[in-house]
Amino acid sequence: ALFSAIALVIVSYLIYGCYDLLGRAYCGHKLAKRQVMLVSFICYAFNLTLSTWVGGIGMRYRLYSRLGLNGSTITRIFSLSITTNWLGYILLGGVIFTADLVTLRIIGGVMLILTLCYLFGCAFAKRRHLTIKGPRLVLPSWRFALLQMGLSAANWMAMGAIIWLLLGSEINYFLVLGVLLVSSIAGVIIHIPAGIGVLE
């Protein structure tokens, strides 16, 4: 179980690295894929340990700027990464909560509606860009949005599987995943480094 959990940690890091590879395609910058993956690995470790502000945003700015990217491009990269992460969360949460595994059906239904709205916007929106204090954010295609959701959902499921394995596979996997999703929001609100004590 321990070796399987370690393997899933590696899988989770690789999937998270793909968020920034999506950002590379989205922004069109020319950094090498290995550089992008390395930055992503470092940021993910800091993100899980010290919060999104330090890992997801602060470290990205520091590392990507050292590699020659401008502030506007870096903003677009982390905006896409954050969006990707929460798209998978909303999709999985919607499915699990509406299935009444964590008794949050109404919230689950709203989450599924949000997922469909994003996909609809990506497929049919006529105005496809928004400028916020300089950086220009462009709505991706619906295929790109599906890729975002797929990668993120896979990452959240891998994290749930790690916990499930370490609990001895004795509890329903989807119940464990549902608790992980709920505790992740609690961890964001409480701002405890690495969410220590929240998930437990």
C-alpha positions in Angstrom: 0.0 0.0 0.0 2.8 2.4 0.9 4.6 1.8 -2.4 1.4 2.2 -4.4 0.7 5.5 -2.5 4.3 6.7 -3.4 3.7 5.8 -7.0 0.4 7.8 -7.0 2.3 10.8 -5.5 4.6 10.7 -8.5 1.5 10.4 -10.8 -0.1 13.4 -9.1 3.1 15.5 -9.6 3.2 14.5 -13.2 -0.4 15.4 -13.8 0.0 18.7 -12.0 3.0 19.4 -14.3 0.7 19.0 -17.2 -1.3 22.1 -15.9 1.7 24.2 -16.8 2.2 22.4 -20.1 -1.4 23.5 -20.9 -0.3 27.0 -19.8 2.6 26.8 -22.3 0.2 25.9 -25.1 -2.3 28.5 -23.9 0.2 31.4 -23.8 2.5 30.2 -26.6 5.7 30.8 -24.7 8.8 29.0 -25.8 10.3 27.6 -22.6 11.4 23.9 -22.9 8.9 21.4 -21.6 11.4 20.1 -19.1 11.8 23.6 -17.6 8.1 24.0 -17.4 7.7 20.6 -15.6 10.5 21.4 -13.2 8.9 24.8 -12.2 5.6 23.0 -11.8 7.0 20.3 -9.6 8.7 22.9 -7.3 5.5 25.1 -7.2 3.3 22.0 -6.4 5.5 21.1 -3.4 5.3 24.6 -2.1 1.6 24.9 -2.9 0.8 21.7 -0.9 3.0 22.8 2.0 2.7 26.5 2.3 -0.5 27.4 0.4 -1.4 28.7 -3.1 -0.2 32.2 -2.4 3.4 31.0 -1.8 3.5 27.9 -4.1 1.0 28.5 -6.8 1.6 32.2 -7.3 4.7 33.5 -5.5 7.1 30.7 -6.6 5.7 30.8 -10.2 6.4 34.5 -10.5 9.9 34.0 -9.1 10.9 31.0 -11.1 9.3 31.9 -14.4 10.6 35.5 -14.3 14.1 34.1 -13.8 13.5 32.0 -17.0 12.7 35.2 -18.9 8.8 35.3 -18.9 7.1 38.6 -18.4 4.5 39.3 -15.7 1.6 39.2 -18.0 2.5 35.7 -19.3 3.1 34.4 -15.8 -0.3 35.7 -14.7 -2.0 33.9 -17.5 -0.1 30.6 -16.6 -1.1 30.6 -13.0 -4.6 31.8 -13.8 -5.0 28.8 -16.1 -3.4 26.4 -13.6 -5.8 27.6 -10.8 -8.8 27.3 -13.2 -7.8 23.9 -14.3 -7.3 22.7 -10.7 -10.8 23.9 -9.6 -12.6 22.7 -12.7 -11.8 19.1 -11.9 -12.7 19.7 -8.3 -16.1 21.2 -9.3 -16.8 18.3 -11.7 -15.9 15.6 -9.2 -17.6 17.4 -6.3 -20.7 17.8 -8.4 -20.8 14.1 -9.2 -20.0 12.8 -5.7 -22.2 15.3 -3.8 -25.3 14.7 -6.0 -24.8 10.9 -5.6 -25.4 11.7 -1.9 -22.2 10.1 -0.7 -21.4 13.2 1.4 -25.0 14.5 1.7 -24.5 17.7 -0.2 -26.9 17.2 -3.1 -27.8 20.9 -3.7 -24.2 22.0 -3.7 -23.3 19.2 -6.0 -26.1 20.2 -8.4 -24.8 23.8 -8.5 -21.3 22.5 -9.1 -22.4 20.5 -12.1 -24.3 23.5 -13.5 -21.1 25.6 -13.2 -19.2 22.9 -15.0 -21.7 22.9 -17.9 -21.8 26.8 -18.0 -18.0 26.8 -18.4 -18.1 24.3 -21.2 -21.0 26.1 -22.8 -19.0 29.4 -22.6 -15.9 27.8 -24.1 -18.0 26.4 -26.9 -20.3 29.2 -27.8 -19.1 32.6 -26.3 -18.7 35.3 -28.8 -16.6 37.5 -26.6 -13.6 35.3 -25.8 -11.2 37.6 -23.8 -11.1 39.6 -20.6 -8.4 42.1 -19.6 -7.7 42.5 -15.9 -5.1 45.2 -15.0 -3.0 44.4 -18.1 -3.0 40.6 -18.6 -5.4 39.5 -21.3 -7.2 36.2 -20.4 -8.6 34.3 -23.3 -11.4 31.7 -23.1 -10.1 28.4 -24.4 -11.9 26.1 -26.8 -14.3 23.5 -25.4 -11.8 20.7 -26.2 -9.1 22.5 -24.2 -11.7 22.9 -21.4 -12.4 19.2 -21.4 -8.7 18.5 -21.2 -8.4 20.8 -18.2 -11.3 19.0 -16.5 -9.9 15.6 -17.3 -6.4 16.3 -16.0 -7.6 18.0 -12.8 -10.2 15.3 -12.0 -7.5 12.7 -12.5 -5.2 14.5 -10.1 -7.9 14.8 -7.4 -8.8 11.1 -7.9 -5.1 10.2 -7.4 -4.9 12.2 -4.2 -8.1 10.5 -3.0 -6.6 7.1 -3.9 -3.4 7.9 -1.9 -5.5 8.5 1.3 -7.7 5.5 0.5 -4.7 3.2 0.2 -3.1 4.5 3.4 -6.4 3.9 5.3 -6.1 0.2 4.3 -8.7 0.3 1.5 -11.4 -0.4 4.2 -13.6 2.6 3.4 -15.5 3.3 0.3 -13.1 5.1 -2.1 -15.7 7.7 -3.2 -16.5 8.5 0.4 -12.8 9.1 1.0 -12.6 11.3 -2.1 -15.7 13.2 -1.0 -14.2 13.9 2.4 -10.9 15.1 0.7 -12.9 17.5 -1.5 -14.8 19.0 1.5 -11.6 19.2 3.6 -9.8 21.0 0.8 -12.2 23.9 0.9 -11.9 24.0 4.7 -8.1 24.0 4.3 -8.3 27.0 1.9 -10.5 28.9 4.4 -8.5 28.2 7.5 -5.1 28.9 6.0 -3.2 26.3 8.0 0.1 25.3 6.2 -0.5 22.0 4.4 -4.0 21.8 5.9 -2.5 20.1 9.0 -5.3 18.7 11.1 -8.1 19.7 8.7 -8.2 16.5 6.6 -7.7 14.3 9.6 
